């Protein structure tokens, strides 16, 4: 799901004058938005690590390694 898909699900709450005051998202859209933002944050961190010369491995591989060490992710 991309940002456009998420925002298409948004519903606006308006006041008596018709002015938009807040936005409602269903829980699925909210989770998708959080996941998207977390992924963007992770991408930025990976770029910084690569620029610093650090070894970077895919998240799925890292999760698998952590699980083998008994760490729940």
CORKAFEN-V57885 format. One record per residue. RES is the residue in one letter. OMEGA is omega in whole degrees, 0 to 359 (* if undefined). BURIAL is # if it has 24 or more other C-alpha atoms within 12 Angstrom, else .. Layout:
# CORKAFEN-V57885
res->{RES:RES}
omega->{OMEGA:OMEGA}
burial->{BURIAL:BURIAL}
This chain:
# CORKAFEN-V57885
res->{X:X:X:X:X:X:X:X:X:X:X:X:X:X:X:X:X:X:X:X:X:X:X:X:X:X:X:X:X:X:X:X:X:X:X:X:X:X:X:X:X:X:X:X:X:X:X:X:X:X:X:X:X:X:X:X:X:X:X:X:X:X:X:X:X:X:X:X:X:X:X:X:X}
omega->{178:184:180:178:181:183:176:180:182:175:182:173:182:176:183:180:179:179:178:182:179:182:175:173:174:188:179:178:179:178:179:179:178:178:179:180:177:178:178:178:179:180:180:179:178:178:180:179:178:179:179:178:179:175:180:177:180:183:181:177:179:179:180:179:179:180:179:178:177:179:181:177:*}
burial->{.:.:.:.:.:#:.:.:.:.:.:.:.:.:.:.:.:.:.:.:.:.:.:.:.:.:.:.:#:.:.:.:#:.:.:.:.:.:.:.:.:.:.:.:.:.:.:.:.:.:.:.:.:.:.:.:.:.:.:.:.:.:.:.:.:.:.:.:.:.:.:.:.}
